[in-house]
């Protein structure tokens, strides 16, 4: 089953895995594997539910970054710490989940 993220679904479907970066590859895996997406997404939510203010993640450049969650109007927004120190909101949550999945994968190799 394909998870619905209309803004990036077409991009990920046309992705050439031979030339893709790690974030694109893991995002493609997440969008086409609902069980994998739910596992990573729930792990991320649990970290915040248990009191974490920020969570580590890995960005497109392979750099360690942080993610925070803010509640606005009954909905949660996920913000990523940019290289310049500013927080920005991703256009779709799949990228936040993918960055967290990359961080999880990096921990398994140590």
C-alpha distances in whole Angstrom, upper triangle without the diagonal:
4,6,9,12,14,17,16,13,15,17,15,13,17,18,20,20,23,25,22,23,22,20,18,17,16,14,12,11,11,8,6,7,6,9,11,11,12,15,16,16,18,20,21,22,24,26,27,27,30,32,31,32,31,28,28,26,26,26,25,29,28,31,30,30,30,27,29,27,29,29,30,30,28,25,25,25,24,27,28,31,32,35,37,37,35,32,30,26,23,22,18,18,15,18,20,17,17,21,21,19,22,24,23,23,26,28,27,29,32
4,6,9,11,13,12,9,12,14,11,11,14,15,18,18,22,22,20,21,20,18,16,15,14,12,10,10,9,6,5,7,7,10,11,10,12,15,16,15,18,20,20,21,23,25,26,27,29,31,30,31,29,26,26,24,24,23,23,26,26,28,28,28,27,25,26,25,27,27,28,28,27,23,23,23,22,24,25,28,29,32,34,34,32,29,27,23,20,19,15,15,12,15,18,15,15,19,20,18,20,23,22,22,25,27,26,28,32
4,6,9,12,11,9,12,14,12,12,16,16,20,19,23,23,20,21,19,17,15,15,14,11,10,11,8,5,6,8,6,10,11,8,10,13,14,12,15,17,17,18,21,22,23,23,26,28,27,27,26,24,24,21,22,21,21,25,25,27,26,25,25,22,23,22,23,23,24,25,23,20,19,19,19,21,22,26,27,29,32,31,29,26,24,20,17,16,12,12,9,13,15,13,13,17,17,16,19,21,21,21,24,26,26,28,31
4,6,9,9,7,11,13,12,12,16,17,20,20,24,24,21,22,21,18,16,17,16,12,12,13,11,8,9,11,10,14,14,11,13,16,16,14,17,20,19,19,22,24,24,24,28,29,28,28,26,24,25,23,23,22,21,25,26,27,27,26,25,22,23,21,23,23,23,23,22,18,18,18,18,20,22,25,26,29,31,31,29,25,22,19,16,14,10,11,10,13,15,14,15,18,19,18,21,23,23,24,26,28,28,30,33
4,6,6,6,9,10,10,11,14,15,19,19,23,22,19,19,19,16,14,15,14,11,11,13,11,8,11,13,12,16,15,12,14,17,16,14,17,20,18,19,22,23,23,24,27,28,26,26,24,23,23,20,21,19,18,22,23,24,25,23,23,20,21,20,21,21,21,22,21,17,17,16,16,18,19,22,23,26,28,27,25,22,19,16,13,10,7,9,7,10,13,12,13,16,17,17,19,21,22,23,25,27,28,29,32
4,6,5,7,9,10,11,13,15,19,20,23,22,19,20,21,18,15,17,17,13,13,16,14,11,13,16,15,19,19,16,18,21,20,18,21,23,22,22,26,27,26,28,31,31,30,29,27,26,26,23,23,21,20,24,25,27,27,26,25,23,24,22,23,23,23,23,23,20,19,18,18,20,21,24,24,27,29,29,27,24,20,17,14,11,9,12,11,13,16,16,16,19,21,20,22,25,25,26,28,30,31,32,35
4,6,7,8,10,12,13,14,18,19,22,21,18,19,19,16,14,16,17,13,13,16,15,12,15,18,17,21,20,17,19,22,20,19,22,24,22,22,26,27,26,28,31,31,29,28,26,25,25,22,21,19,18,21,23,24,25,23,23,21,22,21,22,23,22,23,23,20,19,17,17,18,19,22,21,24,26,26,24,21,18,15,12,8,8,11,10,11,14,15,15,17,20,20,21,24,25,25,27,30,31,32,34
4,6,5,6,9,10,11,14,15,19,17,14,15,16,13,10,13,13,10,10,13,12,10,12,15,16,19,18,15,18,20,18,17,21,22,21,22,25,26,25,28,30,31,28,28,25,24,23,20,19,17,15,19,20,22,23,22,22,20,22,22,23,24,24,25,25,21,20,18,17,18,18,21,21,23,25,26,24,21,18,15,12,9,8,11,9,10,13,14,13,15,18,17,18,21,22,22,24,27,28,29,31
4,5,5,6,9,10,14,15,18,17,15,16,17,14,11,13,13,10,8,12,11,8,9,13,14,17,16,14,17,20,18,18,21,23,22,23,26,27,27,29,31,32,30,30,27,26,25,22,21,19,18,21,22,24,25,24,25,23,24,24,26,26,26,27,26,23,22,21,20,21,21,24,24,26,29,29,27,25,21,19,15,13,11,12,10,12,15,15,14,17,19,18,19,22,23,23,25,28,28,29,32
4,5,5,6,9,12,14,17,17,15,17,18,16,12,14,15,12,11,14,14,11,12,16,17,20,20,18,21,23,22,21,25,26,25,26,30,30,30,32,35,36,33,33,31,29,28,24,23,21,19,22,24,26,27,27,27,26,27,27,29,29,29,30,30,26,25,24,23,24,23,26,26,28,30,31,29,27,23,21,17,15,14,16,14,15,18,18,17,19,22,21,22,25,26,25,27,30,30,31,34
4,6,5,6,10,12,15,13,11,13,15,13,9,12,13,11,9,13,14,11,13,16,18,21,20,18,21,23,21,21,25,26,24,26,29,29,29,32,34,35,32,32,29,27,26,22,20,18,15,19,20,23,24,24,25,24,26,26,28,29,29,30,30,26,25,23,22,22,21,24,23,25,27,28,27,25,21,19,16,14,13,15,13,13,17,17,15,17,20,19,19,23,24,23,25,28,28,29,32
4,5,5,9,10,13,12,10,12,12,11,7,8,10,8,6,9,10,8,10,13,15,18,16,15,18,20,18,19,22,23,22,24,27,27,28,30,32,33,31,30,28,25,24,20,19,17,15,18,19,22,23,23,24,23,25,25,27,29,29,31,30,26,25,23,21,22,21,24,23,25,27,28,27,25,22,20,16,15,13,14,11,12,15,15,13,15,18,17,17,20,21,20,22,25,25,26,29
4,6,9,10,14,14,12,14,15,14,11,11,13,11,8,11,12,10,9,13,15,18,17,16,20,22,21,21,24,25,25,27,29,30,31,33,35,36,34,34,31,29,27,24,22,21,18,21,22,25,27,27,28,26,29,28,31,32,32,33,32,29,27,26,24,25,25,28,27,29,31,32,31,29,26,23,20,18,16,17,14,15,19,18,16,19,21,19,20,23,24,23,25,28,27,28,31
4,6,9,12,12,11,14,16,15,11,12,14,13,10,13,15,13,13,17,19,22,20,20,23,25,23,24,27,28,27,29,32,33,33,35,38,38,36,36,33,30,29,25,23,21,18,21,22,25,27,27,29,28,30,31,33,34,34,35,35,31,30,28,26,27,26,28,27,29,31,32,31,29,26,25,21,19,18,20,17,17,21,20,18,20,23,21,21,25,26,24,26,29,29,29,32
4,6,9,8,7,10,12,12,8,8,12,11,8,11,14,13,13,16,19,21,19,18,22,23,22,22,26,26,26,28,31,31,31,34,36,36,34,34,30,28,26,22,20,18,15,18,19,22,24,25,26,26,28,29,31,33,34,35,35,31,29,27,25,25,24,26,25,26,29,30,29,28,25,23,20,18,17,19,16,15,19,18,15,18,20,19,18,22,23,21,23,26,26,26,29
4,5,6,6,10,12,13,10,9,13,13,11,13,16,15,15,18,21,23,21,21,25,25,24,25,28,28,28,30,33,33,34,36,38,39,36,36,32,30,28,24,21,19,16,18,19,22,25,26,28,28,31,32,34,36,37,39,38,34,32,30,28,28,26,28,27,27,30,32,31,30,27,26,23,22,21,22,19,18,21,21,17,19,22,20,19,23,24,21,23,26,26,25,29
4,5,5,8,9,11,8,7,10,11,9,11,14,14,14,16,20,21,19,19,23,23,21,23,26,26,26,29,31,30,32,34,36,36,34,34,31,28,25,22,19,18,15,17,17,20,23,24,26,26,29,31,33,35,36,38,37,34,32,29,27,27,25,27,26,26,30,31,31,29,27,26,22,22,21,21,18,17,20,19,16,17,20,18,16,20,21,18,19,23,22,22,25
4,6,9,11,13,11,10,13,15,13,14,18,18,18,20,23,25,22,22,26,26,24,26,29,29,28,31,33,33,34,37,38,39,36,36,33,30,27,23,20,19,16,17,17,21,24,25,28,28,32,33,36,38,39,42,41,37,35,32,30,29,27,28,27,27,30,32,32,31,29,28,25,25,24,24,21,20,23,22,18,20,22,20,18,21,22,20,20,24,23,22,25
4,7,10,12,10,10,13,14,13,15,18,18,19,21,24,26,23,23,26,27,24,26,29,29,28,31,33,32,34,36,38,38,35,35,31,28,26,22,19,17,14,14,15,19,22,23,26,27,30,32,34,37,38,40,39,36,33,31,28,27,25,26,24,24,27,29,29,29,27,26,23,23,22,23,20,18,21,21,18,18,21,20,17,21,23,20,20,24,24,23,26
4,7,8,6,6,10,11,10,12,15,15,16,18,21,23,20,19,23,23,21,22,26,25,24,27,29,29,30,33,34,34,31,31,28,25,22,19,16,14,11,12,13,16,19,20,23,23,26,28,31,33,34,36,36,32,29,27,24,24,21,23,21,22,25,26,26,25,23,23,19,19,19,19,16,15,17,17,14,15,18,16,14,18,19,17,18,21,22,21,24
4,6,5,6,9,10,11,13,14,16,17,19,21,22,19,18,22,22,19,21,24,23,22,25,27,26,27,30,31,32,28,28,24,22,19,15,12,10,7,9,9,13,15,17,19,20,24,25,28,31,32,35,34,30,28,25,22,21,19,20,18,18,22,23,24,23,21,21,18,18,18,18,15,13,15,16,12,12,15,14,11,14,17,15,15,18,19,18,21
4,5,5,6,8,10,11,12,14,16,16,19,20,16,16,19,19,16,18,21,20,19,22,24,23,24,27,28,29,25,26,22,19,16,13,10,9,7,9,8,12,13,15,17,18,22,23,27,29,31,33,33,29,26,24,20,20,17,19,18,18,22,23,23,22,21,20,17,18,17,17,14,12,13,13,9,9,12,10,8,11,13,11,11,15,15,15,18
4,5,5,6,9,10,10,12,14,15,17,18,15,14,17,17,14,15,19,18,16,20,22,21,22,25,26,26,23,23,20,17,15,11,8,7,6,9,8,11,13,13,15,15,19,20,23,26,27,30,29,25,22,20,17,17,14,16,16,17,20,21,21,19,17,17,13,15,14,13,10,8,10,10,6,7,10,9,7,10,12,11,12,16,17,17,19
4,6,5,6,9,10,10,12,14,16,18,15,14,18,18,16,17,20,20,19,21,24,23,24,27,29,29,26,26,23,20,18,14,12,11,8,11,12,15,16,17,18,18,21,22,25,27,28,31,30,26,24,21,19,19,17,19,18,19,23,23,23,21,19,18,14,15,13,14,10,9,12,12,8,10,13,12,10,14,16,14,16,19,19,20,22
4,5,5,6,9,10,11,12,15,16,13,13,17,17,15,17,20,20,19,22,24,24,25,28,29,30,27,28,24,21,19,15,13,13,11,13,13,16,18,19,20,20,23,24,27,29,31,33,32,28,26,24,21,21,19,21,21,22,26,26,26,24,22,21,17,18,16,16,12,11,14,13,9,11,13,11,10,14,15,13,14,18,17,18,21
4,5,5,6,9,10,10,13,14,10,10,14,13,11,13,16,16,15,18,20,20,22,24,25,26,24,24,21,18,16,13,12,12,11,14,13,15,16,17,18,17,20,21,25,26,28,30,29,25,23,21,18,19,17,20,20,22,25,25,25,23,21,19,16,17,15,13,10,9,11,9,6,8,10,7,7,11,11,10,12,15,15,16,19
4,5,5,6,9,10,12,13,11,9,13,14,11,12,16,16,15,17,20,20,21,23,25,26,24,24,21,18,17,14,13,12,11,14,14,17,17,17,18,17,19,20,23,24,26,28,26,23,20,19,16,17,16,19,19,21,24,24,23,21,19,17,13,14,11,10,7,7,9,8,5,9,11,9,10,13,14,13,15,18,18,19,22
4,5,5,6,9,11,13,11,10,14,15,14,15,18,19,18,20,23,23,24,26,28,29,27,28,25,22,21,17,16,15,14,17,17,20,21,21,22,20,23,23,26,27,29,30,29,25,23,22,20,21,20,23,23,24,28,28,27,25,22,20,16,16,13,13,9,10,13,11,9,12,14,12,12,16,16,15,18,20,20,21,24
4,6,5,6,9,10,8,8,12,12,11,13,16,17,17,19,21,22,23,25,27,28,26,27,25,21,20,17,16,16,15,19,18,20,21,21,22,21,23,24,27,28,29,31,29,26,24,23,21,22,21,24,24,26,29,29,29,26,24,22,18,18,16,14,11,12,14,11,9,12,13,10,12,15,14,13,16,18,18,19,22
4,6,5,7,8,6,5,9,10,9,10,13,14,14,16,18,19,20,22,24,25,23,24,22,19,18,16,15,16,16,19,18,20,20,20,20,18,20,20,23,24,26,27,26,22,20,19,17,19,19,22,23,25,28,28,27,24,22,19,16,16,13,11,8,10,11,8,7,11,11,9,11,14,14,13,16,18,18,20,23
4,6,7,10,9,7,10,12,12,12,15,16,16,18,20,21,22,24,26,27,26,26,24,21,21,18,18,18,17,20,20,22,23,22,22,20,22,21,24,25,26,27,25,22,20,19,18,20,20,23,24,26,29,29,28,25,22,19,16,15,12,11,8,10,12,10,10,13,14,12,14,17,17,17,20,22,22,23,27
4,6,9,9,8,11,13,13,14,17,18,19,20,22,24,25,26,28,30,29,29,27,24,24,21,21,20,20,23,22,25,25,25,25,23,25,25,27,28,29,30,28,25,24,23,22,24,24,27,27,30,33,32,31,28,26,23,20,19,15,15,11,14,16,13,12,16,17,15,16,20,19,18,21,23,22,24,27
4,6,5,6,9,10,11,12,14,16,17,18,20,22,23,24,26,28,27,28,26,23,23,20,20,21,21,24,23,25,25,25,25,23,25,24,27,27,29,30,28,25,23,23,22,24,24,27,28,30,33,33,32,29,27,24,21,20,17,15,12,15,16,13,12,16,16,13,16,18,17,16,20,21,20,22,26
4,5,5,6,9,10,10,12,14,15,16,18,20,21,22,24,26,25,27,25,22,23,20,21,22,22,25,24,26,26,25,24,22,23,22,25,25,26,27,25,22,21,21,20,23,23,27,28,31,33,33,31,28,26,23,20,20,16,14,12,15,16,12,13,17,16,14,17,19,17,18,21,22,22,24,27
4,5,5,6,9,10,11,12,14,15,16,19,20,21,22,25,24,26,24,22,22,20,21,23,23,26,25,26,25,25,24,22,24,23,25,26,28,29,26,23,22,22,21,24,24,27,29,32,34,33,32,29,28,25,22,22,19,16,14,17,17,13,14,17,16,13,16,18,16,16,20,21,19,22,25
4,6,5,6,8,10,11,13,14,15,17,19,20,21,24,22,24,22,19,19,17,18,19,20,23,21,23,22,22,21,20,22,21,24,25,27,29,26,23,21,21,19,22,22,25,26,28,31,31,30,27,25,23,20,21,17,15,12,14,14,10,11,14,12,10,13,15,13,13,16,17,16,19,22
4,5,5,6,8,10,11,12,14,16,17,18,20,22,21,22,20,17,18,15,17,17,18,22,20,22,21,20,19,17,19,18,21,22,24,25,23,20,18,18,16,19,19,22,24,26,29,28,27,24,22,19,17,17,14,11,9,11,11,8,9,12,11,9,12,14,13,14,17,18,18,20,23
4,6,5,6,8,10,10,12,14,15,16,18,20,19,21,20,17,18,17,19,20,21,24,23,24,23,22,20,18,19,18,20,20,23,24,21,18,17,18,16,19,20,23,25,28,31,29,28,25,23,21,18,19,15,12,11,14,13,9,11,14,12,11,15,16,14,16,19,19,19,22,24
4,6,5,6,9,10,11,13,15,15,16,19,18,20,19,16,17,16,18,20,21,24,22,23,21,21,20,18,19,18,21,22,24,26,23,20,18,19,17,20,20,23,26,28,31,29,29,25,24,22,20,21,18,14,13,15,14,10,12,14,11,10,13,14,12,13,16,16,16,19,21
4,5,5,6,9,10,11,13,14,16,18,16,18,16,13,13,12,14,16,18,20,18,19,18,17,16,14,16,16,19,20,23,25,22,19,17,17,15,17,17,20,22,24,27,26,25,22,21,19,17,18,15,12,10,12,10,7,8,10,8,6,10,11,9,11,14,14,14,17,19
4,5,5,6,9,10,11,12,14,16,15,16,15,13,14,13,15,16,18,21,20,20,19,17,16,13,14,13,16,17,19,21,19,16,13,14,12,15,15,19,21,24,26,25,24,20,19,17,15,16,13,9,9,11,9,6,9,11,9,9,12,13,12,14,17,17,18,21,22
4,5,5,6,9,10,10,12,14,14,16,15,13,15,15,18,19,22,24,23,23,21,19,17,15,15,14,16,17,20,21,18,16,14,15,14,17,18,21,24,26,29,27,26,22,22,19,18,20,16,13,13,15,12,9,13,14,11,11,15,15,13,16,18,18,18,22,23
4,6,5,6,9,10,11,13,12,15,13,11,12,13,15,18,20,23,21,21,18,17,15,13,14,14,17,18,21,23,21,18,15,16,14,17,17,19,22,25,27,25,25,22,21,20,19,21,18,14,14,15,12,9,12,13,9,9,13,12,10,13,15,14,15,19,20
4,5,5,7,9,10,12,10,12,10,8,10,10,13,15,18,21,19,18,16,14,12,10,10,10,14,15,18,21,18,16,12,13,11,13,13,16,19,22,24,22,21,18,18,16,15,18,15,11,12,12,9,7,10,10,7,9,12,11,10,13,15,15,16,19,20
4,5,5,6,9,10,10,12,11,10,13,13,17,18,21,24,22,22,19,17,14,11,11,9,12,13,16,18,15,13,10,12,10,13,15,18,21,24,26,23,22,19,19,16,16,18,16,12,13,14,11,10,13,14,11,13,16,15,14,17,19,18,20,23,24
4,5,5,6,9,9,12,12,11,13,15,18,20,23,26,24,23,20,19,16,13,13,12,14,15,19,20,18,16,13,15,14,16,18,20,23,26,28,25,24,21,22,20,20,22,19,16,17,18,14,13,16,16,12,14,17,15,14,17,19,18,19,22,23
4,6,5,7,6,9,9,7,10,12,16,18,22,24,22,20,17,16,13,11,10,10,13,15,19,21,19,17,14,15,13,15,15,17,21,23,25,22,22,19,20,19,19,22,20,16,17,17,14,12,15,14,11,13,16,13,12,16,17,16,18,21,21
4,5,5,5,7,8,8,11,13,17,19,22,24,23,21,18,16,12,10,8,7,10,11,15,18,16,14,11,12,11,13,14,16,20,22,24,21,20,17,18,17,17,20,18,15,17,17,13,13,16,15,12,15,18,16,15,19,20,19,21,24,24
4,5,7,9,11,11,15,17,21,23,26,28,26,25,22,20,16,14,12,10,12,12,16,18,15,14,12,14,13,16,18,20,23,26,27,24,23,20,21,19,20,23,21,17,19,20,16,16,19,19,15,18,20,19,18,21,23,21,23,26,26
4,6,9,11,11,15,17,21,23,27,29,26,25,22,20,17,15,13,12,14,15,19,21,18,18,15,17,16,18,19,21,24,27,28,25,25,22,23,22,23,25,23,20,21,22,18,17,21,20,16,18,21,18,17,21,22,20,22,25,25
4,6,9,10,14,17,21,23,26,28,26,24,21,18,15,13,11,11,12,14,17,20,18,17,15,16,15,16,18,18,22,25,26,22,22,19,21,20,22,25,23,20,22,22,18,18,21,20,17,19,21,19,18,22,23,21,23,26,26
4,5,7,10,13,17,19,23,24,22,20,17,15,11,10,8,9,12,14,17,20,19,18,14,15,13,14,14,15,19,21,22,19,19,17,18,18,19,23,21,18,20,19,16,16,18,17,14,17,18,16,16,20,20,18,21,23,23
4,7,10,13,17,18,22,23,22,19,16,13,10,9,6,7,9,12,15,19,18,16,13,13,11,11,12,13,16,19,19,16,16,13,16,16,18,21,20,18,20,19,15,16,19,17,15,18,19,17,18,21,21,20,23,25,25
4,7,10,13,15,18,19,18,16,12,10,6,5,5,7,10,14,17,20,19,17,14,13,10,9,9,10,13,16,17,14,14,12,14,14,15,19,18,16,18,16,12,14,16,13,11,15,16,13,15,18,18,17,20,22,22
4,7,10,13,16,18,16,14,10,8,5,5,6,9,13,16,19,22,21,18,15,14,11,10,10,10,14,16,18,15,16,13,15,15,15,19,18,15,16,14,11,11,13,10,8,12,12,10,11,14,14,13,17,19,19
4,7,10,14,14,12,10,7,6,5,6,9,12,16,19,22,25,24,21,18,16,12,12,10,10,13,14,17,15,16,14,15,15,15,19,18,15,16,14,11,11,12,9,7,10,10,7,9,12,11,11,14,16,16
4,7,10,11,9,8,6,5,6,7,10,13,17,20,22,25,25,21,18,16,12,11,9,10,12,13,16,15,15,14,14,14,13,17,16,13,13,10,8,9,9,5,5,8,7,5,8,10,10,11,14,15,16
4,7,8,6,5,5,6,8,10,13,16,20,23,25,28,27,24,20,18,14,13,10,11,11,12,15,15,16,15,15,15,14,17,16,14,13,10,9,10,9,5,7,8,6,5,9,10,9,11,14,14,15
4,5,5,5,7,6,9,10,14,16,19,23,24,27,27,24,20,17,14,12,9,10,9,10,13,14,14,13,13,13,11,14,14,13,13,9,9,11,9,6,9,11,8,9,12,13,12,15,17,17,19
4,5,7,10,10,13,14,17,19,22,25,27,29,29,26,23,20,16,15,12,12,11,12,15,16,16,16,14,15,12,14,14,15,13,9,11,12,10,8,11,12,10,11,15,14,14,17,19,19,20
4,5,9,10,14,15,19,22,25,28,29,32,32,29,25,22,19,17,13,13,11,10,14,16,17,17,16,17,15,18,18,18,17,13,14,16,13,11,14,15,11,12,16,15,14,17,19,18,20
4,7,9,12,15,18,21,24,28,29,33,32,29,25,23,19,17,14,14,13,12,16,17,18,18,18,18,17,19,19,18,17,13,14,15,12,9,12,12,9,9,13,12,10,13,16,15,16
4,6,10,13,16,20,23,26,28,31,31,28,24,22,18,16,12,11,10,9,13,13,15,15,16,17,16,19,20,19,18,14,14,15,13,10,12,14,10,10,14,14,11,14,17,16,16
4,7,10,14,17,20,24,26,30,29,26,22,20,16,14,11,10,10,10,13,13,15,14,15,17,16,20,20,18,18,14,13,14,13,9,10,12,10,8,12,13,10,12,15,15,15
4,7,10,14,17,20,22,26,26,23,19,17,13,11,7,6,7,8,11,10,11,11,12,13,13,17,17,16,16,13,11,13,13,9,10,13,11,9,13,15,13,14,18,18,18
4,7,10,13,17,19,23,23,20,16,14,10,8,6,5,8,10,13,10,11,9,11,12,13,16,16,14,15,13,10,12,13,9,9,13,12,10,13,16,15,15,19,20,20
4,7,10,14,16,19,19,16,12,10,7,6,5,6,10,13,14,12,11,9,10,10,10,14,14,11,13,11,8,10,12,9,8,12,13,11,13,16,16,17,20,21,22
4,7,10,13,16,16,14,10,8,6,5,7,8,12,15,16,13,12,9,10,10,12,15,15,12,15,13,10,12,15,12,11,15,16,15,16,19,19,19,23,25,25
4,7,10,13,12,10,6,6,5,6,9,11,15,18,19,16,14,11,11,10,12,14,14,11,14,14,11,12,15,14,13,16,18,17,18,21,22,22,24,27,27
4,6,10,10,8,5,5,7,8,11,13,16,20,20,17,15,11,12,10,13,15,15,13,17,17,14,16,19,18,17,20,22,21,22,25,26,26,28,31,31
4,7,6,6,4,6,9,11,15,17,20,23,23,21,18,15,15,13,15,17,16,14,18,19,16,17,21,20,19,22,24,23,24,27,28,28,31,33,34
4,6,5,6,7,11,12,16,18,21,24,24,22,19,15,15,13,15,16,16,15,19,20,18,19,23,22,22,25,27,26,27,30,31,31,34,36,37
4,6,8,10,14,16,19,22,24,28,28,25,22,19,18,16,18,18,18,17,21,22,20,22,25,25,24,27,30,29,30,33,34,34,36,39,40
4,7,10,13,16,20,22,25,29,29,26,24,20,19,17,18,19,18,16,20,21,19,20,24,24,23,25,28,28,28,31,33,33,35,37,38
4,7,10,13,17,20,22,26,26,24,21,18,16,13,15,15,14,13,16,18,16,17,20,21,20,22,25,25,25,28,30,30,32,34,35
4,7,10,13,16,19,23,23,21,18,15,14,11,12,13,12,10,14,15,13,14,17,17,16,19,21,21,22,25,26,26,28,31,32
4,6,10,13,16,19,20,18,15,11,10,7,9,10,10,9,12,13,10,13,16,15,15,18,20,20,21,24,25,25,28,30,31
4,7,10,13,16,18,16,13,10,8,6,7,10,9,7,11,10,7,10,13,12,12,15,16,16,17,20,21,22,24,26,27
4,7,9,13,14,12,10,6,5,5,7,10,11,10,12,11,8,12,13,12,12,16,17,16,18,21,21,22,25,26,27
4,6,10,11,10,8,5,5,6,7,11,12,11,13,10,8,11,12,10,11,14,14,14,16,19,18,19,22,24,24
4,7,8,6,6,5,7,9,11,14,15,15,16,13,11,14,15,12,13,16,16,14,18,20,19,20,23,24,24
4,5,5,5,6,7,10,11,14,16,16,17,14,13,16,16,13,15,18,17,16,19,21,20,21,25,25,25
4,5,7,9,11,14,14,17,19,19,20,16,16,19,18,15,17,20,18,17,21,22,20,22,25,25,25
4,6,9,11,14,16,19,21,21,22,19,18,22,21,18,20,23,21,20,24,25,23,25,28,28,28
4,7,10,13,15,19,21,20,22,19,17,20,21,17,19,22,21,19,23,25,23,24,28,28,28
4,7,10,13,16,18,18,20,17,16,19,20,17,19,22,21,20,23,25,24,26,29,30,30
4,7,10,13,15,15,17,15,13,16,17,15,16,20,19,18,21,24,23,24,27,28,29
4,7,9,12,12,15,12,11,15,16,14,16,19,19,19,22,24,23,25,28,29,30
4,6,8,9,12,10,9,13,14,13,15,18,18,18,21,23,23,25,27,29,30
4,5,7,9,7,7,11,11,11,13,15,16,17,19,21,22,23,26,27,28
4,7,9,8,10,12,13,13,16,18,18,20,22,23,24,26,28,29,31
4,5,6,8,10,11,12,14,15,16,18,20,21,23,24,26,28,30
4,5,5,6,9,10,11,12,14,16,17,18,20,22,23,25,27
4,5,5,6,9,10,10,12,14,15,16,18,20,21,23,25
4,5,5,6,9,10,10,12,14,15,16,19,20,22,24
4,5,5,6,9,10,11,12,14,16,17,19,21,22
4,6,5,6,9,10,10,12,14,16,17,19,21
4,5,5,6,9,10,10,12,14,16,17,19
4,5,5,6,9,10,11,13,15,16,18
4,5,5,6,9,10,11,13,15,16
4,5,5,6,9,10,11,13,15
4,5,5,6,9,10,11,13
4,5,5,6,9,10,12
4,5,5,7,9,11
4,5,5,7,10
4,5,6,7
4,5,6
4,6
4
